[in-house]
Amino acid sequence: MATTELTAANFEQTVLDNGTVFVDFWAEWCGPCQRFGPVYEDVSEQHDGIVFAKVDTEAEQALAAAVNITSIPTLMAFRDGILVFRQPGALPKEAFQSLVQQVGALDMDAVRAELAEKKDEKVEQSAS
């Protein structure tokens, strides 16, 4: 599967409408981005049913700012519309393949329960 170009217009809908979405925030001038690009593309071709998307931070500066991108490349992973991984820096191919498997193996009921618990804790703290 080839990568999908994301913009401010389709970012949120892509994340919400697909089970698993990986997003690579990159720029043409960025050396580490250029080295990670072929790794990202190669891994994307090995996983049907997963969306592998890219955001050109030069063309989409407002989107990059909205999601607090301060270093590129930055890789994000979403499952069921929930951000489950975020890390700046290029990953070696083996590490990226492992990450794809780990994200796919997440127990999303447990993730949602943990998020709900953290939200409840924040509400309790702000009430006191």
C-alpha positions as CSV (number, residue, x, y, z in Angstrom):
1,M,0.0,0.0,0.0
2,A,1.3,3.4,-0.9
3,T,1.4,6.3,1.6
4,T,-1.4,8.8,1.7
5,E,-0.8,12.6,1.8
6,L,-2.5,14.3,4.7
7,T,-3.6,17.9,4.9
8,A,-5.5,20.0,7.5
9,A,-8.6,19.2,5.4
10,N,-8.4,15.4,5.7
11,F,-6.2,14.7,8.8
12,E,-9.0,14.3,11.4
13,Q,-11.3,12.3,9.1
14,T,-8.5,10.0,8.1
15,V,-7.6,9.3,11.7
16,L,-11.2,8.8,12.8
17,D,-12.4,6.7,9.8
18,N,-9.6,4.1,9.9
19,G,-8.7,1.5,12.5
20,T,-4.9,2.0,12.5
21,V,-3.2,5.1,11.1
22,F,0.5,5.9,11.1
23,V,1.5,9.5,10.3
24,D,5.0,10.6,9.4
25,F,5.6,14.4,9.8
26,W,8.5,15.3,7.5
27,A,10.0,18.0,5.3
28,E,11.9,17.9,2.0
29,W,15.0,19.6,3.5
30,C,15.3,17.2,6.5
31,G,18.1,14.7,6.1
32,P,16.7,12.2,8.7
33,C,13.3,12.5,7.0
34,Q,14.8,11.6,3.7
35,R,16.5,8.5,5.1
36,F,13.3,7.4,7.0
37,G,11.1,7.9,3.9
38,P,12.1,4.7,2.1
39,V,11.8,2.7,5.3
40,Y,8.3,4.1,5.9
41,E,7.3,3.4,2.3
42,D,8.7,-0.2,2.4
43,V,6.9,-1.1,5.7
44,S,3.7,0.5,4.4
45,E,3.7,-2.0,1.4
46,Q,3.9,-4.9,3.8
47,H,0.7,-4.1,5.8
48,D,-2.7,-4.1,4.1
49,G,-5.5,-2.6,6.1
50,I,-3.4,0.0,7.8
51,V,-3.2,3.6,6.6
52,F,0.3,5.0,6.3
53,A,0.1,8.7,5.8
54,K,2.6,11.6,5.5
55,V,2.3,15.3,6.4
56,D,4.7,17.7,4.7
57,T,5.3,20.1,7.5
58,E,6.4,22.9,5.1
59,A,3.1,22.7,3.2
60,E,1.0,22.1,6.3
61,Q,2.6,24.4,8.9
62,A,-0.8,25.1,10.6
63,L,-1.5,21.4,11.0
64,A,2.0,20.7,12.3
65,A,1.6,23.5,14.8
66,A,-1.9,22.2,15.8
67,V,-0.4,18.8,16.8
68,N,2.7,20.3,18.4
69,I,5.3,19.1,16.0
70,T,8.6,20.6,17.2
71,S,11.0,18.1,15.7
72,I,11.0,16.1,12.4
73,P,10.6,13.5,11.5
74,T,7.9,12.7,14.1
75,L,6.0,9.5,13.9
76,M,2.5,9.2,15.3
77,A,0.2,6.1,15.5
78,F,-3.5,6.1,16.0
79,R,-5.8,3.2,16.8
80,D,-9.6,3.7,16.7
81,G,-9.0,7.5,16.6
82,I,-6.8,7.5,19.7
83,L,-3.2,8.6,19.7
84,V,-1.3,5.6,21.0
85,F,2.3,6.5,20.0
86,R,4.2,9.7,19.3
87,Q,8.0,10.0,18.9
88,P,10.4,12.3,17.1
89,G,13.3,10.8,15.2
90,A,13.7,8.2,12.5
91,L,13.3,4.6,13.4
92,P,15.3,1.7,11.9
93,K,13.2,-0.6,9.7
94,E,13.2,-3.5,12.3
95,A,12.0,-1.1,15.1
96,F,9.3,0.4,12.9
97,Q,8.1,-3.1,11.9
98,S,8.0,-4.0,15.6
99,L,6.0,-0.8,16.4
100,V,3.4,-1.7,13.7
101,Q,2.9,-5.1,15.3
102,Q,2.8,-3.6,18.8
103,V,0.2,-1.1,17.8
104,G,-1.9,-3.8,16.1
105,A,-1.7,-5.9,19.3
106,L,-2.9,-3.2,21.7
107,D,-6.0,-4.1,23.7
108,M,-8.0,-1.0,22.9
109,D,-10.6,-1.7,25.6
110,A,-7.7,-1.4,28.1
111,V,-6.4,1.7,26.5
112,R,-9.9,3.3,26.6
113,A,-10.3,2.3,30.3
114,E,-6.9,3.8,31.1
115,L,-7.8,7.1,29.3
116,A,-11.2,7.2,31.2
117,E,-9.4,6.7,34.5
118,K,-6.9,9.5,33.8
119,K,-9.8,11.8,32.8
120,D,-11.6,11.0,36.0
121,E,-8.4,11.7,38.0
122,K,-8.1,15.2,36.3
123,V,-11.8,15.9,37.1
124,E,-11.3,15.0,40.7
125,Q,-8.1,17.1,41.0
126,S,-9.8,20.2,39.4
127,A,-12.8,19.8,41.8
128,S,-10.6,19.8,44.9
